[in-house]
Amino acid sequence: MSKVLVTGGSGFIGSHIIDALLEKGHTPIIYDLESPIYDQPCEYVKGDILDLPELLKATNGVDIIYNLAAEANVNIFYENPLKSNQVTSHGVLHVLEAAKINEVKRVILASTEWIYGSTEGDEDEWITEETPYAQNPDHLYTSSKIAAELFVKNYYRLYEVHYTIVRFGIPFGERARAATVTPIFINKILNDETITVHGDGSQTRQFIYVKDLAAGNVACLSEKAENEIFNINGTKKISVLEIIKTLEKKLNKTARINFEEDRPGNFKGRFISSEKAKNILGWEYKYTYEDAMQGYVEWWLERDGH
């Protein structure tokens, strides 16, 4: 079993990774500026990944570092690119430096499917870990994540700091930020507010239940994952209309929908393969989209007292 420090461990995905690590018998440490709120039986260190001295203390004697600390809200990234990049990209250098000095066995970096980019008309392209980075990234968030991946690779080549890069799909589930699509739709349906759909609603994304994503991250502790890159994603394309129809069924309530003209460049969605994680790590999703959404909606309604 491993002693594992999780930067950003108080957040949506991080807290689920903490749960999965505890379930497997590992010893996780939450390293975050935000205090944990889920009563998990593990150590908490209040710390900033930009604070190298504090990070050095926290990572002393640690086997693995999961780096999830980043600015996940692309709108905030747009509004405040300097601060957002400091955490998302520059912060990774602090984590890698701490790993180098303290001889941590491996850094596991949380990355994103955004690094592949999105170009209108490439919906039929099959994406694997061998697919090149976006050559003309359309968002600062994408560029920052690409830089973070490159820093990780640099530290391996130059200093032999071992790594695993995990490219996340679009997660949903319990504890998700209110500003993400599924919570927005749930709120609007429950409050009889109109959902605006651009185009005909056929555009798709590969959503992944956060508990499956956490299990995929823990699978990356395997020695087989050392110095490898893995997509951890859903295996089914879910359209915008399918999200709404699924929620209507789970909430037993009809949504109000307003269709507007499609936005320029609103691509329908490509397929990002997670076959490598299945073949090498034995990871597969456990929950179907419908089953995962059922659990999420039940949690939501119980939390809100419905």
C-alpha positions as a printed NumPy array, in Angstrom:
array([[  0.   ,   0.   ,   0.   ],
       [  1.161,   3.539,  -0.759],
       [  1.292,   6.859,   1.038],
       [ -0.316,   9.229,  -1.457],
       [ -0.539,  13.024,  -1.375],
       [ -3.426,  14.47 ,  -3.415],
       [ -3.156,  18.151,  -4.306],
       [ -6.647,  19.54 ,  -4.785],
       [ -7.937,  16.629,  -2.712],
       [-10.82 ,  18.636,  -1.238],
       [-12.459,  19.245,  -4.608],
       [-15.038,  17.42 ,  -6.694],
       [-12.794,  14.836,  -8.366],
       [-10.092,  14.902,  -5.685],
       [-12.494,  13.962,  -2.906],
       [-13.692,  10.946,  -4.885],
       [-10.083,   9.865,  -5.5  ],
       [ -9.517,  10.114,  -1.731],
       [-12.534,   7.818,  -1.212],
       [-11.196,   5.316,  -3.764],
       [ -7.697,   5.349,  -2.226],
       [ -9.098,   4.711,   1.254],
       [-11.254,   1.886,  -0.073],
       [ -8.158,   0.195,  -1.527],
       [ -6.227,   0.5  ,   1.753],
       [ -3.85 ,   3.302,   0.765],
       [ -2.929,   6.21 ,   3.053],
       [ -3.988,   9.452,   1.371],
       [ -3.134,  12.991,   2.437],
       [ -5.276,  15.903,   1.269],
       [ -3.187,  18.945,   0.278],
       [ -5.469,  21.854,  -0.511],
       [ -6.165,  25.479,   0.344],
       [ -9.824,  24.522,   0.852],
       [-10.637,  22.44 ,   3.92 ],
       [-12.191,  19.018,   3.201],
       [-15.919,  18.755,   3.942],
       [-16.658,  15.05 ,   3.488],
       [-15.375,  13.688,   6.83 ],
       [-12.822,  11.363,   5.263],
       [-10.499,   9.617,   7.751],
       [ -7.194,  10.963,   6.463],
       [ -4.635,  13.685,   7.107],
       [ -5.262,  17.182,   5.787],
       [ -2.547,  19.752,   5.069],
       [ -3.669,  23.277,   4.244],
       [ -1.259,  24.249,   1.498],
       [ -0.744,  25.954,  -1.843],
       [  1.126,  24.155,  -4.633],
       [  2.852,  27.481,  -5.346],
       [  4.395,  27.315,  -1.848],
       [  7.433,  25.107,  -2.459],
       [  8.698,  25.013,   1.182],
       [  5.284,  23.85 ,   2.421],
       [  5.013,  21.363,  -0.442],
       [  8.448,  19.965,   0.402],
       [  7.376,  19.357,   3.997],
       [  4.099,  17.741,   2.963],
       [  5.668,  15.422,   0.368],
       [  8.531,  14.202,   2.561],
       [  8.135,  10.429,   2.878],
       [  5.324,  10.258,   0.331],
       [  5.342,   7.497,  -2.316],
       [  3.052,   9.082,  -4.921],
       [  1.764,  12.59 ,  -5.656],
       [ -1.55 ,  13.025,  -7.458],
       [ -1.643,  16.553,  -8.849],
       [ -5.237,  17.689,  -9.282],
       [ -4.746,  21.295,  -8.175],
       [ -5.704,  23.48 , -11.15 ],
       [ -8.232,  26.041, -12.31 ],
       [-10.982,  23.792, -13.668],
       [-13.469,  26.523, -14.617],
       [-12.655,  27.674, -18.15 ],
       [-14.676,  30.857, -17.646],
       [-12.496,  31.868, -14.694],
       [ -9.465,  30.996, -16.829],
       [-10.714,  33.407, -19.469],
       [-11.372,  36.169, -16.931],
       [ -8.118,  35.75 , -14.998],
       [ -5.533,  33.975, -17.173],
       [ -2.445,  34.974, -15.156],
       [ -3.59 ,  33.55 , -11.843],
       [ -5.247,  30.537, -13.499],
       [ -2.082,  29.593, -15.356],
       [  0.025,  30.048, -12.21 ],
       [ -1.877,  27.192, -10.587],
       [ -2.596,  24.998, -13.608],
       [  0.787,  25.062, -15.332],
       [  3.407,  26.798, -13.191],
       [  2.176,  24.972, -10.09 ],
       [  3.051,  21.665, -11.711],
       [  6.722,  22.719, -11.706],
       [  6.54 ,  23.125,  -7.924],
       [  5.061,  19.641,  -7.567],
       [  7.715,  18.142,  -9.84 ],
       [ 10.504,  19.956,  -8.007],
       [  9.229,  18.661,  -4.66 ],
       [  9.056,  15.154,  -6.119],
       [ 12.638,  15.461,  -7.395],
       [ 14.07 ,  16.744,  -4.092],
       [ 12.149,  14.261,  -1.927],
       [ 12.687,  11.35 ,  -4.339],
       [  8.966,  10.651,  -4.649],
       [  8.415,   7.519,  -6.726],
       [  5.963,   9.05 ,  -9.165],
       [  3.816,  12.074, -10.012],
       [  0.363,  11.355, -11.441],
       [ -0.884,  14.386, -13.366],
       [ -4.559,  15.107, -13.903],
       [ -4.849,  16.295, -17.493],
       [ -7.803,  16.605, -19.854],
       [ -9.24 ,  15.518, -23.175],
       [ -9.109,  19.225, -24.135],
       [ -5.435,  18.82 , -25.076],
       [ -6.576,  17.083, -28.298],
       [ -8.353,  20.272, -29.363],
       [-11.629,  20.595, -31.206],
       [-12.032,  21.428, -34.856],
       [-15.335,  21.62 , -36.677],
       [-15.603,  18.754, -39.132],
       [-13.364,  16.243, -37.302],
       [-16.24 ,  14.405, -35.603],
       [-15.311,  11.063, -37.159],
       [-11.743,  11.112, -35.864],
       [-10.861,   8.344, -33.382],
       [ -8.697,   9.77 , -30.604],
       [ -6.075,   7.719, -28.747],
       [ -3.144,   8.611, -26.512],
       [ -0.994,   8.726, -29.669],
       [ -3.064,  11.543, -31.173],
       [ -0.946,  14.749, -31.243],
       [ -1.673,  17.772, -29.087],
       [ -3.851,  20.491, -30.585],
       [ -1.597,  22.569, -32.82 ],
       [ -3.765,  25.684, -32.527],
       [ -5.411,  25.443, -29.093],
       [ -8.637,  27.424, -28.921],
       [ -8.465,  28.17 , -25.198],
       [ -5.89 ,  29.281, -22.626],
       [ -6.977,  26.361, -20.444],
       [ -5.951,  23.928, -23.198],
       [ -2.543,  25.549, -23.65 ],
       [ -1.902,  25.528, -19.899],
       [ -2.726,  21.826, -19.636],
       [ -0.484,  21.011, -22.606],
       [  2.341,  22.937, -20.921],
       [  1.778,  20.984, -17.687],
       [  2.093,  17.691, -19.588],
       [  5.285,  18.854, -21.28 ],
       [  6.812,  19.867, -17.93 ],
       [  6.063,  16.385, -16.576],
       [  7.8  ,  14.781, -19.557],
       [ 10.752,  17.174, -19.21 ],
       [ 11.275,  16.269, -15.554],
       [ 11.326,  12.587, -16.458],
       [ 13.895,  13.052, -19.227],
       [ 16.083,  15.509, -17.321],
       [ 15.74 ,  14.372, -13.703],
       [ 14.166,  10.882, -13.886],
       [ 11.048,  11.945, -12.011],
       [  8.64 ,   9.195, -13.035],
       [  5.105,  10.059, -14.07 ],
       [  1.681,   8.994, -15.243],
       [ -0.524,  11.4  , -17.196],
       [ -4.272,  10.828, -16.927],
       [ -6.447,  12.63 , -19.458],
       [ -9.905,  12.993, -17.961],
       [-13.177,  12.938, -19.828],
       [-16.028,  15.203, -18.708],
       [-16.984,  14.074, -15.197],
       [-20.403,  14.287, -13.579],
       [-21.824,  13.075, -10.307],
       [-22.08 ,  13.811,  -6.629],
       [-20.206,  16.918,  -5.383],
       [-19.905,  18.449,  -8.889],
       [-19.512,  22.199,  -9.254],
       [-22.86 ,  23.956,  -9.69 ],
       [-21.587,  25.662, -12.861],
       [-21.269,  22.394, -14.841],
       [-23.873,  21.262, -17.346],
       [-25.682,  18.483, -15.449],
       [-26.301,  20.492, -12.235],
       [-27.427,  23.45 , -14.36 ],
       [-29.974,  21.278, -16.173],
       [-31.209,  19.672, -12.942],
       [-31.769,  23.087, -11.357],
       [-33.58 ,  24.444, -14.382],
       [-35.9  ,  21.432, -14.658],
       [-36.745,  21.461, -10.937],
       [-37.393,  25.224, -11.003],
       [-39.376,  25.229, -14.284],
       [-36.748,  27.387, -15.953],
       [-35.947,  27.226, -19.651],
       [-32.917,  25.294, -20.906],
       [-31.316,  26.929, -23.934],
       [-30.07 ,  24.436, -26.534],
       [-27.895,  25.659, -29.388],
       [-28.63 ,  23.875, -32.652],
       [-30.705,  20.704, -32.602],
       [-29.095,  19.263, -29.459],
       [-27.373,  16.424, -31.311],
       [-23.843,  17.487, -30.317],
       [-22.285,  14.916, -27.991],
       [-19.707,  14.526, -25.26 ],
       [-18.328,  11.439, -23.498],
       [-19.389,  11.974, -19.919],
       [-17.827,   9.802, -17.221],
       [-19.264,   9.142, -13.781],
       [-16.9  ,  10.588, -11.2  ],
       [-16.68 ,   7.31 ,  -9.265],
       [-15.502,   5.517, -12.418],
       [-13.005,   8.311, -13.039],
       [-11.678,   7.955,  -9.473],
       [-11.324,   4.187,  -9.906],
       [ -9.369,   4.78 , -13.126],
       [ -7.013,   7.117, -11.298],
       [ -6.373,   4.566,  -8.564],
       [ -5.739,   1.908, -11.229],
       [ -2.889,   4.17 , -12.391],
       [ -0.981,   3.345,  -9.2  ],
       [ -0.023,   0.111, -10.944],
       [  3.625,  -0.16 , -11.977],
       [  2.307,  -0.822, -15.488],
       [  1.205,   2.834, -15.6  ],
       [  4.671,   4.223, -14.933],
       [  5.732,   6.774, -17.584],
       [  2.554,   6.193, -19.556],
       [ -0.419,   8.304, -20.65 ],
       [ -4.02 ,   7.13 , -20.306],
       [ -7.402,   8.434, -21.397],
       [ -9.991,   7.751, -18.7  ],
       [-13.294,   8.485, -20.346],
       [-16.843,   7.34 , -20.843],
       [-17.408,   4.848, -23.635],
       [-20.69 ,   6.262, -24.936],
       [-21.428,   9.531, -26.685],
       [-24.221,  11.395, -24.882],
       [-26.073,  14.154, -26.736],
       [-27.401,  17.314, -25.122],
       [-30.965,  16.125, -25.737],
       [-30.149,  12.747, -24.189],
       [-28.96 ,  14.486, -21.009],
       [-32.262,  16.356, -20.823],
       [-34.403,  13.284, -21.58 ],
       [-32.538,  11.223, -18.973],
       [-33.073,  13.918, -16.343],
       [-36.747,  14.27 , -17.252],
       [-37.158,  10.569, -16.633],
       [-35.212,  10.582, -13.334],
       [-36.917,  13.734, -12.019],
       [-40.342,  12.777, -13.392],
       [-40.702,  16.275, -14.771],
       [-40.793,  17.79 , -18.266],
       [-38.074,  20.255, -19.208],
       [-38.726,  23.586, -20.888],
       [-36.411,  23.839, -23.89 ],
       [-35.633,  26.803, -26.123],
       [-33.752,  25.947, -29.314],
       [-31.474,  28.672, -30.65 ],
       [-29.212,  28.957, -33.671],
       [-26.123,  26.801, -33.349],
       [-22.94 ,  28.538, -32.269],
       [-20.038,  28.726, -34.783],
       [-17.595,  25.864, -34.302],
       [-19.919,  23.893, -32.035],
       [-18.599,  20.485, -33.113],
       [-20.669,  17.358, -32.546],
       [-18.003,  15.483, -30.585],
       [-15.288,  12.967, -31.384],
       [-14.71 ,   9.561, -29.822],
       [-11.852,   9.413, -27.336],
       [-10.746,   5.836, -26.711],
       [ -9.942,   4.433, -23.262],
       [ -8.906,   1.046, -24.651],
       [ -5.327,   1.48 , -23.467],
       [ -6.463,   1.753, -19.829],
       [ -8.603,  -1.339, -20.307],
       [ -5.844,  -3.379, -21.936],
       [ -2.954,  -2.369, -19.665],
       [ -4.61 ,  -1.557, -16.331],
       [ -7.766,  -3.654, -16.533],
       [ -9.883,  -0.554, -15.908],
       [-13.438,  -0.392, -17.232],
       [-16.392,   1.748, -16.301],
       [-18.664,   0.164, -13.694],
       [-21.737,   2.38 , -14.014],
       [-23.851,   2.928, -17.114],
       [-24.813,   6.527, -17.822],
       [-28.424,   5.848, -16.732],
       [-27.422,   4.098, -13.493],
       [-24.892,   6.803, -12.641],
       [-27.436,   9.54 , -13.281],
       [-29.959,   7.729, -11.085],
       [-27.503,   7.73 ,  -8.184],
       [-26.6  ,  11.363,  -8.793],
       [-30.21 ,  12.552,  -8.917],
       [-31.087,  10.619,  -5.744],
       [-28.138,  12.248,  -3.962],
       [-29.148,  15.678,  -5.266],
       [-32.783,  15.376,  -4.147],
       [-31.83 ,  14.044,  -0.716],
       [-29.315,  16.845,  -0.216],
       [-31.841,  19.502,  -1.214],
       [-34.613,  17.99 ,   0.868],
       [-36.907,  17.083,  -2.027]])
